[in-house]
Amino acid sequence: MTIPSFYIALLVLVCLVAEAIQSPSPSPRIVSGSNAAEGQFPYQVSVRVGGKHICGGAVISQNTIVTAAHCVASISPTFLTVQAGTINLTEAGTISQVARVIPHPNYNYDNDIALLELSEPLNYSNVIRPITLATTETPAGEEVTITGWGRLTDGGVLPEILQYSRKLTVLSDQQCARIAGPINAGIQCLSKVKNRGFCDGDDGGPAVHKGVLIGIASYYSDGCGSSAPDGYTKVSYYNRWLVANTF
């Protein structure tokens, strides 16, 4: 028997919301992160299903958010909103309805990137600002800042305050392949020591180098906080597609 697509989407929604409201362990965040200050990362947003945080994202225009495709590809925009302009998940900030979800046309685990078109444009301020998209690859060894409201360990509660870490560095494709095996050309590996990196709920969030968006959190290996490199969707690789579909 064929299951109607509505029920598949509804099942995905229920699972994501259930994951977002789990709370069996204390004080989770980007692993070993620090509290962000108001306005420190004005491009950061919370992507929400039914009002509950599921993933991060970044403002790239008044009408457009970039995030990971795996966060939103199976969800109707009716259920999706974006919270901008606050570092606190429980404060209102600016809540915007999503009008359209645009996954990369070749998304299938690889090409893990998507755009969210908003129903109404964001009003820029000192706490809501777009971030520039990378046009070239970042040299290996450069330090990168990541941000998000993700968990410290699998299944933990979400923190109220946005977390950040500057403890990740860029790996070249060759360096990453030696450590983790062959990778897709659209992946940017970020190296870190054990107990660093992103965790559940940070997916879709930004990796930034010198004020430029270079990566979108896609996957981690061996559990969050392991010593294995984290995988980010490489923004420079998808720059033309992003520019062509930004509103």
Buried (B, 14 or more C-beta within 10 A) or exposed (E): EEEEEEEEBBEBBEEBBEBBEBEEEEEBBBBBBBEBEBBBBBBBBBBBBBEBBBBBBBBBBBBBBBBBBBBBBBBBBEBBBBBBBBBBBEEEBBBBEBBBBBBBEEBEEBBBBBBBBBEEEBEEEEBBBBBEBBEEBBEBEEEBBBBBBBBBBBEBBBBEBBBBBEBBBBBBBEBBEEBBEEBBEBBBBBBBEEEBBBBBBBBBBBBBBEEBBBBBBBBBBEEBBBBBBBBBBBBBBBBEBBEEBBB
